[in-house]
């Protein structure tokens, strides 16, 4: 019996979204253990953890859009590292 396109989409969509969000966290965070914890939380709790991460990122950015997307380090300092 073949899986329908809907079933495949329902299976892949959350994992694809989680992988993309995990990539943003990996870019944004400087700590590997902290990144790993968030990635595990994303795949265990789903959108609950992604929502929490975005809220924490918004709170820590103090209204600075660049800091929200890139974290503490600026892109220029990442290139030198």
C-alpha positions as CSV (number, residue, x, y, z in Angstrom):
1,X,0.0,0.0,0.0
2,X,1.4,3.4,-1.0
3,X,1.4,6.3,1.3
4,X,-0.6,9.2,0.1
5,X,0.9,12.6,-0.6
6,X,-1.0,14.0,2.4
7,X,0.6,11.5,4.8
8,X,4.0,12.2,3.5
9,X,3.5,15.9,3.7
10,X,2.2,15.6,7.3
11,X,5.3,13.6,8.2
12,X,7.9,15.8,6.4
13,X,6.5,19.3,7.1
14,X,7.2,19.4,10.9
15,X,10.7,17.9,10.4
16,X,11.6,20.3,7.6
17,X,10.4,23.3,9.6
18,X,12.2,22.0,12.7
19,X,15.4,21.5,10.7
20,X,15.3,25.0,9.3
21,X,14.6,26.5,12.7
22,X,17.4,24.5,14.2
23,X,19.7,25.9,11.5
24,X,18.8,29.4,12.6
25,X,19.4,28.5,16.3
26,X,22.8,27.0,15.4
27,X,23.8,30.2,13.5
28,X,22.5,32.4,16.3
29,X,23.8,30.6,19.4
30,X,27.5,30.4,20.3
31,X,27.2,27.5,22.7
32,X,27.1,24.0,21.2
33,X,25.4,22.4,24.2
34,X,22.8,25.1,24.3
35,X,22.2,24.7,20.6
36,X,21.9,20.9,21.0
37,X,19.4,21.3,23.9
38,X,17.2,23.6,21.8
39,X,17.3,21.3,18.8
40,X,16.2,18.3,21.0
41,X,13.4,20.5,22.4
42,X,12.3,21.4,18.9
43,X,12.0,17.8,17.8
44,X,10.4,16.7,21.1
45,X,8.0,19.6,21.8
46,X,7.6,21.1,18.4
47,X,6.1,24.6,18.0
48,X,6.0,25.1,21.8
49,X,9.7,25.2,22.0
50,X,10.1,27.3,18.8
51,X,7.6,29.8,20.2
52,X,9.5,30.0,23.4
53,X,12.8,30.5,21.6
54,X,11.4,33.3,19.5
55,X,10.0,35.0,22.6
56,X,13.3,34.7,24.4
57,X,15.2,36.0,21.4
58,X,12.8,39.0,21.1
59,X,13.2,39.8,24.8
60,X,17.0,39.6,24.6
61,X,17.3,41.7,21.4
62,X,16.0,44.9,23.1
63,X,14.3,45.9,19.9
64,X,17.4,45.5,17.7
65,X,16.4,43.6,14.6
66,X,20.0,42.6,13.7
67,X,20.6,41.2,17.2
68,X,17.3,39.3,17.0
69,X,18.3,37.5,13.8
70,X,22.1,37.0,14.5
71,X,22.3,36.8,18.3
72,X,25.0,38.4,20.4
73,X,27.7,38.3,17.8
74,X,27.5,40.5,14.7
75,X,28.1,38.9,11.3
76,X,31.5,40.8,11.0
77,X,32.7,39.2,14.2
78,X,31.6,35.8,13.1
79,X,33.8,36.1,9.9
80,X,36.9,36.9,12.0
81,X,36.3,33.9,14.3
